[in-house]
Amino acid sequence: MNIDRIIELVKQFRKENYKDLFGALIVFEKLDYYWEEQLEELNNKDIDYLEQKYQEFMENDNYTSLLNQELLEGGVE
């Protein structure tokens, strides 16, 4: 991992909306080889799906608790 890049990304994340970042990460993970074409085809139905996944994530205590606990135990401040 590149520490300078991590710092740059954290600074960028702080400027952005968490929900939008969450959605972008899901889209990024789902795109395959033809990602540029797929990205151009993103539509409101896809956004509705992302909103649903975000809501499920935020309402699921297991995911958020595991992430928070892992960060606390790992020493990330």
SEDRENRO-243763 format. One line per 3 residues: their letters; for each residue x, y, z of N, C-alpha, C. Coordinates in pm, whole numbers. Example, Ala and Ser with C-alpha at 12.3 -4.5 7.8 and 13.67 -1.06 7.14 Angstrom:
AS = 1319/-569/780/1230/-450/780/1320/-330/780; 1285/-225/708/1367/-106/714/1290/3/787
This chain:
MNI = 85/-118/0/0/0/0/89/124/0; 37/228/-62/111/353/-73/53/454/26; 133/491/126/84/578/233/42/715/181
DRI = 115/769/84/78/900/29/-57/893/-42; -80/785/-113/-207/767/-183/-322/749/-83; -297/676/24/-399/657/127/-437/790/189
IEL = -338/871/222/-364/1003/279/-444/1089/182; -407/1085/55/-478/1161/-48/-624/1117/-58; -647/986/-55/-784/933/-64/-866/968/59
VKQ = -806/962/177/-879/997/299/-921/1143/293; -833/1230/247/-868/1372/233/-984/1389/136; -981/1315/26/-1089/1321/-72/-1219/1268/-12
FRK = -1212/1156/61/-1330/1098/124/-1398/1197/218; -1319/1273/292/-1375/1368/388/-1454/1478/318; -1426/1501/192/-1495/1604/115/-1624/1552/51
ENY = -1638/1421/48/-1748/1358/-25/-1859/1310/69; -1972/1278/8/-2085/1219/78/-2059/1069/95; -2071/1019/217/-2043/878/245/-2129/784/160
KDL = -2256/819/143/-2346/736/63/-2297/725/-81; -2251/836/-136/-2201/835/-274/-2075/750/-285; -1988/759/-185/-1866/676/-186/-1901/529/-177
FGA = -1996/495/-91/-2042/358/-76/-2092/305/-211; -2178/385/-277/-2231/346/-407/-2122/330/-511; -2026/421/-512/-1916/415/-609/-1833/289/-588
LIV = -1808/252/-464/-1731/131/-436/-1803/6/-485; -1934/2/-464/-2011/-114/-512/-2007/-120/-665; -2029/-7/-729/-2025/-4/-876/-1887/-46/-925
FEK = -1783/6/-863/-1646/-28/-900/-1622/-178/-892; -1670/-241/-784/-1650/-384/-765/-1730/-468/-865; -1844/-418/-910/-1930/-495/-999/-1892/-484/-1147
LDY = -1819/-379/-1183/-1787/-360/-1323/-1681/-461/-1369; -1696/-507/-1492/-1598/-601/-1544/-1510/-533/-1650; -1461/-608/-1743/-1364/-560/-1842/-1413/-437/-1920
YWE = -1538/-432/-1952/-1592/-321/-2031/-1647/-211/-1941; -1574/-176/-1839/-1622/-85/-1735/-1662/52/-1787; -1593/107/-1885/-1628/241/-1933/-1766/243/-1997
EQL = -1795/140/-2078/-1927/130/-2140/-2035/109/-2034; -2007/24/-1937/-2105/-4/-1832/-2131/120/-1747; -2027/195/-1720/-2042/315/-1638/-2133/416/-1705
EEL = -2124/427/-1836/-2208/519/-1911/-2354/476/-1909; -2380/347/-1884/-2517/295/-1884/-2582/300/-1745; -2511/349/-1646/-2566/361/-1511/-2692/447/-1514
NNK = -2799/399/-1448/-2925/472/-1453/-2993/479/-1316; -3110/539/-1310/-3181/556/-1183/-3218/423/-1117; -3242/321/-1197/-3273/189/-1140/-3150/137/-1064
DID = -3031/161/-1119/-2909/121/-1052/-2891/199/-922; -2923/327/-924/-2912/410/-805/-3009/361/-697; -3129/322/-736/-3225/267/-640/-3168/141/-574
YLE = -3105/56/-654/-3041/-66/-602/-2932/-29/-502; -2849/70/-536/-2741/112/-448/-2795/170/-318; -2902/246/-327/-2966/302/-208/-3014/190/-116
QKY = -3072/86/-176/-3121/-29/-99/-3005/-99/-29; -2896/-121/-100/-2779/-189/-42/-2718/-105/69; -2714/25/50/-2661/115/154/-2747/105/279
QEF = -2877/108/262/-2969/100/375/-2952/-33/449; -2940/-142/373/-2921/-274/434/-2791/-277/513; -2687/-219/458/-2557/-216/525/-2566/-137/656
MEN = -2630/-21/650/-2637/65/767/-2727/5/876; -2825/-75/836/-2917/-135/932/-2866/-267/988; -2762/-323/930/-2709/-452/972/-2601/-430/1078
DNY = -2635/-457/1202/-2541/-438/1312/-2416/-525/1298; -2430/-642/1238/-2315/-731/1225/-2204/-667/1141; -2241/-610/1026/-2139/-549/939/-2075/-429/1004
TSL = -2157/-336/1050/-2101/-213/1105/-2025/-242/1234; -2074/-334/1315/-2004/-368/1438/-1871/-437/1410; -1871/-529/1316/-1747/-597/1281/-1642/-500/1229
LNQ = -1685/-410/1143/-1592/-312/1088/-1538/-221/1198; -1627/-168/1280/-1583/-79/1387/-1492/-151/1485; -1528/-273/1524/-1446/-349/1619/-1309/-380/1560
ELL = -1307/-417/1433/-1181/-448/1367/-1091/-324/1364; -1149/-209/1335/-1069/-86/1333/-1018/-51/1472; -1103/-67/1574/-1060/-37/1710/-947/-129/1755
EGG = -959/-257/1724/-857/-353/1764/-729/-334/1684; -742/-284/1562/-625/-268/1476/-545/-143/1506; -598/-56/1588/-522/61/1626/-535/178/1530
VE = -626/173/1435/-646/285/1345/-720/394/1421; -665/512/1424/-727/620/1502/-805/715/1416
